Every structure is written in structure tokens, then in C-alpha cells.
Amino acid sequence: MQKKDLKLIIVVLVAILGFYLVNLIVNSKKGTSVEVYVNNKLYKAIDINDEVEFKIKGKNGYNIVRVHDKGVEMVEASCPDKVCVHTGFINKPSQSIVCIPNKVTIKIKTDKKDSHEDIISQ
């Protein structure tokens, strides 16, 4: 093994460690609310600590959503592929559930005080 090979291995390992640490920081935030969107419009916002189950009826079908244990899951859907149901239980702000045929999106949001957004001024 040459010196260049060893340097390349070290650089790759440092890059992997960096990506891992960034992922840990991003996923360390706790969700505070669940937002359900239908046709890209806010349908319902629910506190993540609530225990609730509800049905969303639309033109294309229905979805049954359950919020529990500080997370959310799609329990049942009328769509043919059931990708949204197979997504399973989510509880981190970087996760989401999407049902494309029924146009339903579920996101976990964090407290506004914790988020750092870029500001662009002119």
C-alpha cells in the first residue's frame, strides 16, 4: 500500500464521519407537532403528544392517520400500492409520509424557536 492510498482512505473515513455527525445533529431535534396536508393545503395540525385517530376523505379515496407515542403513522389507505402505509411509524422532524394517489402529506414539525432559517436581504 502506498502513501497516497493511505491518505485517500483517511480522507474517505473523515468524510464519512463528518456526514454521520451532521446526520446526528439534524435528527436530534424533537418534533412538537404533526401537520397533515391534503392537496398541498394544511388540513390539520395536531400536537405530537396527543393520541388521536382520524379519517381523511378525498376525491381519490381515504386515509386513516393515527397520532400516538410522540409520532404518527398511516394505518390504512385506499390507494393501490400502499406505500404510505408501509412507511410505518415516524417520529423525527426529518421524516414524512406521502400518499401520492390521495394527495396526502404528513410532516413532523419542530418548535419555531429551535429552527434556524437563512435570511436573504436585498
N, C-alpha and C positions, 0 to 999 in steps of 0.2 A: 504494500500500500504506500502510495506516495504522499508527500505533504499536502499537495493540492486536494487529494481525495479526502484526507482527514479534515481539512479546512471546510470543504463542501459539506461533509457530514455534520460538522459542528454548526455551520450556518443553518442547515435544514432543521436540526434539532432546536436551535434557538428560535427559529421562526414558528415551529410547531408549538413550543412552549408559550410564545407570545400570543398566538391565536387562542390557545387554551385559556390563558389568563383573561384575555378580553372577553371570551365567552362566559367565563365565571362571573365577571363584573356585570355584564349585561343581564344575565339571568339571576342575579342576586336580589333584584328588586321584588317586592311583594305586590301582588295585584290587590286593588281596592274595590274594583267594580267590574261588572260584566256588561258589555254593550252588545246588543243584538241589532243588526241592520237587515232590513228587507228592501230590496231594490235600491241599495246604497243610501237609504234613509234610516235614521235612528228609529227603531221600533220600540225598544225597551232598554232601560238602564237599571241594573239590579246590583245591590251591594253584594260583594263576594261572600260575606258571612251569612247571607240568607239561605234558607233551604226552600226552594221553590221549583215547581214543575209546571210548564205551560205549553200550549199547542199554538203553533203559528200556521194559519190557514192562508193560502195564497191561490192565485190563478192556476199555478202549475202543480199544486199539491200541498202537503203539510209536513211540518217538522215538529217533533216533541223535544223540548230542551229541559234539562234538569240542572239546577244550580245547587251544589251541596259540597260539603267538606272543603270549603275555600277554593272551589274550582267549578268547572262546567263541563257538560257532555251533551252530545246529541244522542238521545235514547232511541228515537225512531224517526224514519223519514220515508216519504212516498217515492223518492227518486229511484231509478232503476239500479244504479251502481252502488249506492250506499257508502260512498267514500266518506261522507261526513259522519256517519255512524261509526265506521271503522277507525276514524281518527282517535276516538276514545276520549278519556278524561284529560282536560288541560287545566293547569293552574299557574302558569307563568306568563308575564306580560308579553313575551316574545312569541307566544303560541296563538293560533287561531283555528277555527273550524269554519269551513266553507262548503256550502251546498250549492253548486252552480245551477243545476236544473231548477231549483226552487228559489234561487237568488237570495239566499240567507247567509250572512256572515256573522260570526261570533268572535269578539275580541275581548281580551282581558286588559284592563287599563290600570295604570298606577296613579297615585295621588299626583295632582298637578304640581305640588311643591317640590317633588322629587325629580321631576323631569327637567333636563337641561336642553333647551332648544336654541338653535342658532338664530341670530337676528341679522337680517340683511337690511342695511340702510343705504339710502342714496343721497 
